[in-house]
Amino acid sequence: MHRLWKVIILLVILSPLGIIVPYLLNAGSAWGEWGPDEIKELIGYVPSGLEKLSDLGKPLFPDYNLKGWEEKPLTYQSIGYIVSGLVGILIVVGVTLLLGKVLSRR
């Protein structure tokens, strides 16, 4: 179990590579993380399914970052990525533990 947590923490620490590498290579957005506007720019239209689902929910951390940090230097954005990853892990672990307690009572 300890090895799993070490790997998870390592992945959280490495998560800013998703913005650092495209920034260093002047590649724009990370591959596959395009919004409807970027899709339209890339292929000329927005698929109807994507258009319907794009407004389905509002993310806790838009662009995996803290509110207002989207335009800050890369260092801030990297910290935002790490905080976003840690909060996501805490939510998943919390929900998993809660479900485990509820289901174990039955």
N, CA, C and O atoms as a DFTB+ gen file, in Angstrom:
424 C
 N C O
     1  1       0.821      -1.198       0.000
     2  2       0.000       0.000       0.000
     3  2       0.864       1.261       0.000
     4  3       0.518       2.245      -0.655
     5  1       1.974       1.244       0.720
     6  2       2.834       2.420       0.767
     7  2       3.426       2.726      -0.601
     8  3       3.616       3.891      -0.950
     9  1       3.714       1.699      -1.369
    10  2       4.260       1.894      -2.712
    11  2       3.231       2.615      -3.589
    12  3       3.591       3.481      -4.387
    13  1       1.959       2.260      -3.439
    14  2       0.898       2.907      -4.205
    15  2       0.864       4.405      -3.913
    16  3       0.778       5.212      -4.839
    17  1       0.930       4.780      -2.652
    18  2       0.905       6.198      -2.284
    19  2       2.127       6.927      -2.808
    20  3       2.026       8.084      -3.218
    21  1       3.271       6.280      -2.804
    22  2       4.487       6.900      -3.346
    23  2       4.324       7.177      -4.841
    24  3       4.705       8.242      -5.328
    25  1       3.763       6.226      -5.552
    26  2       3.544       6.396      -6.991
    27  2       2.530       7.513      -7.241
    28  3       2.724       8.333      -8.139
    29  1       1.464       7.552      -6.464
    30  2       0.451       8.601      -6.628
    31  2       1.060       9.977      -6.378
    32  3       0.825      10.904      -7.154
    33  1       1.834      10.123      -5.312
    34  2       2.472      11.406      -5.012
    35  2       3.452      11.789      -6.123
    36  3       3.526      12.956      -6.507
    37  1       4.200      10.819      -6.637
    38  2       5.115      11.090      -7.739
    39  2       4.354      11.605      -8.964
    40  3       4.791      12.550      -9.620
    41  1       3.221      10.981      -9.264
    42  2       2.418      11.420     -10.408
    43  2       1.865      12.828     -10.194
    44  3       1.805      13.619     -11.136
    45  1       1.465      13.144      -8.977
    46  2       0.979      14.495      -8.679
    47  2       2.101      15.507      -8.888
    48  3       1.882      16.567      -9.474
    49  1       3.288      15.187      -8.416
    50  2       4.426      16.097      -8.565
    51  2       4.798      16.278     -10.036
    52  3       5.203      17.366     -10.447
    53  1       4.662      15.222     -10.824
    54  2       4.981      15.296     -12.248
    55  2       3.857      15.901     -13.099
    56  3       4.072      16.208     -14.272
    57  1       2.674      16.072     -12.525
    58  2       1.531      16.547     -13.305
    59  2       1.760      17.883     -14.014
    60  3       1.211      18.071     -15.100
    61  1       2.532      18.816     -13.468
    62  2       2.752      20.060     -14.208
    63  2       3.467      19.878     -15.548
    64  3       3.493      20.805     -16.357
    65  1       4.040      18.718     -15.794
    66  2       4.658      18.479     -17.100
    67  2       3.641      18.658     -18.226
    68  3       4.006      18.951     -19.365
    69  1       2.349      18.476     -17.893
    70  2       1.287      18.650     -18.885
    71  2       1.176      20.072     -19.399
    72  3       0.645      20.293     -20.488
    73  1       1.670      21.051     -18.629
    74  2       1.686      22.424     -19.134
    75  2       3.100      22.907     -19.429
    76  3       3.295      23.783     -20.271
    77  1       4.077      22.345     -18.748
    78  2       5.462      22.792     -18.951
    79  2       5.979      22.390     -20.328
    80  3       6.554      23.216     -21.037
    81  1       5.782      21.137     -20.713
    82  2       6.304      20.659     -21.998
    83  2       5.669      21.403     -23.178
    84  3       6.401      21.870     -24.050
    85  1       4.328      21.532     -23.241
    86  2       3.766      22.313     -24.352
    87  2       4.247      23.765     -24.352
    88  3       4.428      24.356     -25.417
    89  1       4.454      24.342     -23.167
    90  2       4.952      25.713     -23.087
    91  2       6.361      25.815     -23.673
    92  3       6.652      26.712     -24.465
    93  1       7.226      24.890     -23.275
    94  2       8.606      24.910     -23.762
    95  2       8.692      24.669     -25.265
    96  3       9.581      25.196     -25.933
    97  1       7.767      23.872     -25.793
    98  2       7.775      23.541     -27.219
    99  2       6.885      24.455     -28.061
   100  3       6.724      24.243     -29.263
   101  1       6.305      25.480     -27.412
   102  2       5.357      26.376     -28.094
   103  2       4.262      25.590     -28.805
   104  3       3.906      25.889     -29.944
   105  1       3.738      24.586     -28.121
   106  2       2.767      23.679     -28.736
   107  2       1.320      24.034     -28.427
   108  3       0.416      23.335     -28.888
   109  1       1.068      25.090     -27.668
   110  2      -0.309      25.429     -27.316
   111  2      -0.793      24.538     -26.186
   112  3      -0.064      24.273     -25.230
   113  1      -2.014      24.088     -26.306
   114  2      -2.615      23.249     -25.261
   115  2      -2.010      21.852     -25.247
   116  3      -1.444      21.389     -26.238
   117  1      -2.143      21.193     -24.099
   118  2      -1.728      19.795     -24.005
   119  2      -2.614      18.973     -24.942
   120  3      -3.799      19.267     -25.102
   121  1      -2.035      17.948     -25.556
   122  2      -2.771      17.144     -26.524
   123  2      -4.010      16.524     -25.891
   124  3      -3.927      15.920     -24.822
   125  1      -5.148      16.670     -26.541
   126  2      -6.388      16.046     -26.099
   127  2      -7.157      16.827     -25.054
   128  3      -8.218      16.380     -24.620
   129  1      -6.660      17.972     -24.640
   130  2      -7.348      18.761     -23.618
   131  2      -7.969      20.014     -24.224
   132  3      -7.988      21.073     -23.597
   133  1      -8.468      19.888     -25.426
   134  2      -9.020      21.020     -26.134
   135  2     -10.463      21.255     -25.725
   136  3     -11.220      20.312     -25.497
   137  1     -10.831      22.518     -25.637
   138  2     -12.216      22.904     -25.416
   139  2     -12.906      23.050     -26.758
   140  3     -12.267      22.918     -27.802
   141  1     -14.213      23.323     -26.743
   142  2     -14.953      23.463     -28.002
   143  2     -14.360      24.521     -28.939
   144  3     -14.347      24.329     -30.155
   145  1     -13.870      25.636     -28.381
   146  2     -13.293      26.681     -29.228
   147  2     -12.039      26.191     -29.939
   148  3     -11.835      26.478     -31.118
   149  1     -11.202      25.451     -29.221
   150  2      -9.967      24.932     -29.822
   151  2     -10.259      23.848     -30.858
   152  3      -9.588      23.764     -31.886
   153  1     -11.269      23.018     -30.576
   154  2     -11.675      21.981     -31.543
   155  2     -12.132      22.639     -32.844
   156  3     -11.756      22.215     -33.936
   157  1     -12.952      23.684     -32.703
   158  2     -13.438      24.380     -33.906
   159  2     -12.282      24.963     -34.700
   160  3     -12.285      24.923     -35.930
   161  1     -11.297      25.502     -34.002
   162  2     -10.132      26.061     -34.682
   163  2      -9.317      24.971     -35.387
   164  3      -8.794      25.187     -36.480
   165  1      -9.215      23.786     -34.744
   166  2      -8.406      22.701     -35.305
   167  2      -9.064      22.002     -36.486
   168  3      -8.415      21.737     -37.498
   169  1     -10.375      21.697     -36.352
   170  2     -11.016      20.893     -37.406
   171  2     -12.125      21.621     -38.164
   172  3     -12.674      21.085     -39.126
   173  1     -12.455      22.842     -37.733
   174  2     -13.426      23.631     -38.480
   175  2     -14.854      23.583     -37.963
   176  3     -15.686      24.372     -38.410
   177  1     -15.162      22.695     -37.048
   178  2     -16.512      22.619     -36.478
   179  2     -16.428      21.947     -35.114
   180  3     -15.407      21.357     -34.759
   181  1     -17.515      22.043     -34.355
   182  2     -17.595      21.384     -33.049
   183  2     -18.600      20.249     -33.176
   184  3     -19.759      20.503     -33.501
   185  1     -18.198      19.005     -32.931
   186  2     -19.143      17.888     -32.985
   187  2     -20.330      18.143     -32.050
   188  3     -20.162      18.683     -30.957
   189  1     -21.527      17.749     -32.488
   190  2     -22.742      18.062     -31.727
   191  2     -22.720      17.464     -30.321
   192  3     -23.181      18.104     -29.376
   193  1     -22.196      16.260     -30.168
   194  2     -22.129      15.639     -28.840
   195  2     -21.246      16.432     -27.890
   196  3     -21.590      16.610     -26.722
   197  1     -20.117      16.906     -28.381
   198  2     -19.216      17.711     -27.559
   199  2     -19.865      19.033     -27.196
   200  3     -19.728      19.517     -26.072
   201  1     -20.562      19.605     -28.142
   202  2     -21.231      20.879     -27.891
   203  2     -22.297      20.740     -26.795
   204  3     -22.430      21.613     -25.938
   205  1     -23.051      19.640     -26.832
   206  2     -24.085      19.403     -25.813
   207  2     -23.474      19.185     -24.430
   208  3     -23.985      19.698     -23.434
   209  1     -22.382      18.425     -24.373
   210  2     -21.790      18.053     -23.091
   211  2     -20.851      19.110     -22.510
   212  3     -20.520      19.055     -21.326
   213  1     -20.427      20.057     -23.317
   214  2     -19.423      21.009     -22.845
   215  2     -19.939      21.913     -21.730
   216  3     -19.147      22.408     -20.928
   217  1     -21.232      22.135     -21.664
   218  2     -21.802      22.972     -20.605
   219  2     -22.507      22.157     -19.528
   220  3     -23.267      22.706     -18.729
   221  1     -22.260      20.860     -19.504
   222  2     -22.943      19.966     -18.568
   223  2     -22.621      20.291     -17.109
   224  3     -23.522      20.296     -16.271
   225  1     -21.391      20.554     -16.800
   226  2     -21.010      20.846     -15.420
   227  2     -19.882      21.842     -15.364
   228  3     -19.185      22.081     -16.349
   229  1     -19.718      22.411     -14.209
   230  2     -18.633      23.363     -14.008
   231  2     -17.551      22.690     -13.168
   232  3     -17.848      22.166     -12.094
   233  1     -16.309      22.694     -13.633
   234  2     -15.230      22.034     -12.890
   235  2     -14.864      22.791     -11.617
   236  3     -15.010      24.010     -11.537
   237  1     -14.391      22.047     -10.634
   238  2     -13.920      22.640      -9.390
   239  2     -12.692      23.503      -9.655
   240  3     -12.556      24.584      -9.082
   241  1     -11.796      23.028     -10.526
   242  2     -10.594      23.755     -10.919
   243  2     -10.549      23.855     -12.443
   244  3     -10.011      22.964     -13.099
   245  1     -11.106      24.931     -13.019
   246  2     -11.028      25.062     -14.474
   247  2      -9.567      25.072     -14.933
   248  3      -8.724      25.732     -14.325
   249  1      -9.281      24.357     -15.980
   250  2      -7.916      24.244     -16.518
   251  2      -6.936      23.715     -15.483
   252  3      -5.745      24.014     -15.558
   253  1      -7.412      22.936     -14.520
   254  2      -6.572      22.329     -13.479
   255  2      -5.793      23.375     -12.693
   256  3      -4.656      23.131     -12.290
   257  1      -6.398      24.534     -12.475
   258  2      -5.668      25.603     -11.829
   259  2      -6.540      26.336     -10.828
   260  3      -7.765      26.220     -10.857
   261  1      -5.911      27.088      -9.946
   262  2      -6.635      27.893      -8.988
   263  2      -7.217      29.112      -9.702
   264  3      -6.640      29.620     -10.663
   265  1      -8.360      29.565      -9.216
   266  2      -9.040      30.688      -9.857
   267  2      -8.126      31.916      -9.887
   268  3      -7.564      32.309      -8.864
   269  1      -7.990      32.501     -11.048
   270  2      -7.166      33.681     -11.217
   271  2      -5.703      33.393     -11.527
   272  3      -4.938      34.318     -11.797
   273  1      -5.310      32.143     -11.494
   274  2      -3.908      31.800     -11.744
   275  2      -3.655      31.395     -13.192
   276  3      -2.517      31.085     -13.545
   277  1      -4.672      31.388     -14.030
   278  2      -4.511      30.924     -15.409
   279  2      -3.513      31.776     -16.193
   280  3      -2.830      31.267     -17.081
   281  1      -3.424      33.056     -15.875
   282  2      -2.549      33.961     -16.612
   283  2      -1.249      34.259     -15.867
   284  3      -0.427      35.040     -16.347
   285  1      -1.059      33.649     -14.713
   286  2       0.170      33.874     -13.937
   287  2       1.326      33.098     -14.557
   288  3       1.117      32.273     -15.447
   289  1       2.555      33.362     -14.084
   290  2       3.720      32.634     -14.621
   291  2       3.596      31.116     -14.435
   292  3       2.788      30.630     -13.644
   293  1       4.403      30.408     -15.173
   294  2       4.373      28.947     -15.204
   295  2       4.563      28.325     -13.821
   296  3       4.010      27.260     -13.545
   297  1       5.330      28.970     -12.956
   298  2       5.540      28.447     -11.600
   299  2       4.218      28.362     -10.843
   300  3       3.933      27.349     -10.204
   301  1       3.416      29.413     -10.911
   302  2       2.117      29.430     -10.242
   303  2       1.196      28.367     -10.845
   304  3       0.510      27.640     -10.127
   305  1       1.197      28.294     -12.172
   306  2       0.336      27.313     -12.828
   307  2       0.732      25.888     -12.432
   308  3      -0.135      25.030     -12.267
   309  1       2.025      25.635     -12.279
   310  2       2.491      24.310     -11.851
   311  2       2.001      23.995     -10.448
   312  3       1.561      22.878     -10.175
   313  1       2.076      24.975      -9.560
   314  2       1.562      24.780      -8.194
   315  2       0.061      24.518      -8.245
   316  3      -0.449      23.672      -7.510
   317  1      -0.643      25.240      -9.106
   318  2      -2.086      25.019      -9.268
   319  2      -2.401      23.604      -9.716
   320  3      -3.356      22.994      -9.235
   321  1      -1.599      23.079     -10.639
   322  2      -1.776      21.696     -11.094
   323  2      -1.614      20.718      -9.926
   324  3      -2.397      19.781      -9.777
   325  1      -0.599      20.949      -9.112
   326  2      -0.335      20.051      -7.979
   327  2      -1.474      20.130      -6.965
   328  3      -1.932      19.100      -6.469
   329  1      -1.935      21.340      -6.652
   330  2      -3.056      21.496      -5.711
   331  2      -4.303      20.821      -6.270
   332  3      -5.022      20.138      -5.541
   333  1      -4.557      21.010      -7.551
   334  2      -5.704      20.376      -8.200
   335  2      -5.628      18.852      -8.085
   336  3      -6.628      18.197      -7.790
   337  1      -4.444      18.296      -8.319
   338  2      -4.261      16.842      -8.204
   339  2      -4.474      16.343      -6.790
   340  3      -5.109      15.310      -6.582
   341  1      -3.947      17.072      -5.815
   342  2      -4.108      16.663      -4.416
   343  2      -5.571      16.716      -3.980
   344  3      -6.053      15.813      -3.296
   345  1      -6.272      17.773      -4.377
   346  2      -7.697      17.868      -4.028
   347  2      -8.476      16.746      -4.690
   348  3      -9.355      16.150      -4.067
   349  1      -8.164      16.451      -5.948
   350  2      -8.841      15.344      -6.638
   351  2      -8.615      14.016      -5.940
   352  3      -9.540      13.217      -5.796
   353  1      -7.386      13.783      -5.509
   354  2      -7.075      12.544      -4.787
   355  2      -7.840      12.486      -3.473
   356  3      -8.394      11.442      -3.128
   357  1      -7.878      13.592      -2.737
   358  2      -8.609      13.626      -1.466
   359  2     -10.096      13.341      -1.669
   360  3     -10.714      12.640      -0.868
   361  1     -10.662      13.882      -2.732
   362  2     -12.087      13.637      -3.013
   363  2     -12.318      12.162      -3.332
   364  3     -13.248      11.550      -2.806
   365  1     -11.481      11.593      -4.186
   366  2     -11.650      10.180      -4.567
   367  2     -11.464       9.268      -3.348
   368  3     -12.250       8.344      -3.139
   369  1     -10.428       9.528      -2.550
   370  2     -10.189       8.706      -1.353
   371  2     -11.347       8.861      -0.371
   372  3     -11.802       7.873       0.206
   373  1     -11.827      10.085      -0.175
   374  2     -12.946      10.316       0.739
   375  2     -14.210       9.593       0.314
   376  3     -14.868       8.948       1.130
   377  1     -14.550       9.703      -0.971
   378  2     -15.745       9.018      -1.485
   379  2     -15.579       7.508      -1.378
   380  3     -16.528       6.806      -1.027
   381  1     -14.393       7.002      -1.673
   382  2     -14.130       5.568      -1.584
   383  2     -14.276       5.069      -0.147
   384  3     -14.895       4.032       0.090
   385  1     -13.710       5.799       0.805
   386  2     -13.834       5.402       2.217
   387  2     -15.287       5.453       2.684
   388  3     -15.742       4.568       3.408
   389  1     -16.004       6.483       2.271
   390  2     -17.418       6.609       2.636
   391  2     -18.233       5.457       2.059
   392  3     -19.049       4.861       2.763
   393  1     -18.021       5.144       0.804
   394  2     -18.721       4.014       0.187
   395  2     -18.360       2.696       0.866
   396  3     -19.218       1.837       1.070
   397  1     -17.086       2.547       1.214
   398  2     -16.659       1.334       1.911
   399  2     -17.372       1.167       3.237
   400  3     -17.785       0.060       3.583
   401  1     -17.523       2.247       3.982
   402  2     -18.215       2.171       5.283
   403  2     -19.685       1.851       5.081
   404  3     -20.242       1.017       5.795
   405  1     -20.319       2.508       4.115
   406  2     -21.746       2.270       3.865
   407  2     -21.976       0.836       3.409
   408  3     -22.894       0.174       3.893
   409  1     -21.160       0.352       2.490
   410  2     -21.363      -0.986       1.950
   411  2     -20.956      -2.082       2.947
   412  3     -21.504      -3.183       2.906
   413  1     -20.009      -1.794       3.833
   414  2     -19.591      -2.803       4.791
   415  2     -20.627      -3.023       5.892
   416  3     -20.626      -4.068       6.542
   417  1     -21.499      -2.060       6.102
   418  2     -22.570      -2.211       7.104
   419  2     -23.630      -3.187       6.634
   420  3     -24.343      -3.783       7.443
   421  1     -23.730      -3.346       5.339
   422  2     -24.756      -4.246       4.784
   423  2     -24.255      -5.621       4.801
   424  3     -24.957      -6.540       4.379
